[in-house]
Amino acid sequence: MTKDPDNQELIKQLYEQIGQLSVERDWLKKNLQCLDLETRKSMIDNHSRNLSIARQCDLLLINKSTYYYKAKGLTARDLEIMNTIDEIYTEHPYFGARRMSKHLVLKLL
């Protein structure tokens, strides 16, 4: 370490700034959890030159794969199966999973 008092003062100020930034980052991360996922995803700036997408996702407590995921819609077959399950359940609300699956297979054949 140098004995220069100017450098010592600068080092002290830098350590204080690091401490303050750490406190602020921790506070922000704690309070980000109150925001829903879509809000946090909308905060990501695709054109930022200073922060990569991966780093922004990390700071916003989002998995990178979650950010890039594009939801797929339901297929016609999925809707048909769900409607059939609804029909069976309406007729027989006491069916368990095993009996429901047997009836579902019979109706969809």
ZINORGI-V62719 format. One record per run of one state. SS is the DSSP state (hx for helix, st for strand, lp for the rest). FROM is the first residue (numbers start at 1). TO is the last residue. If there is no record, write none. Layout:
BEGIN
SS & FROM & TO
SS & FROM & TO
END
This chain:
BEGIN
lp & 1 & 4
hx & 5 & 32
lp & 33 & 36
hx & 37 & 42
lp & 43 & 52
hx & 53 & 59
lp & 60 & 63
hx & 64 & 68
lp & 69 & 75
hx & 76 & 91
lp & 92 & 96
hx & 97 & 108
lp & 109 & 109
END
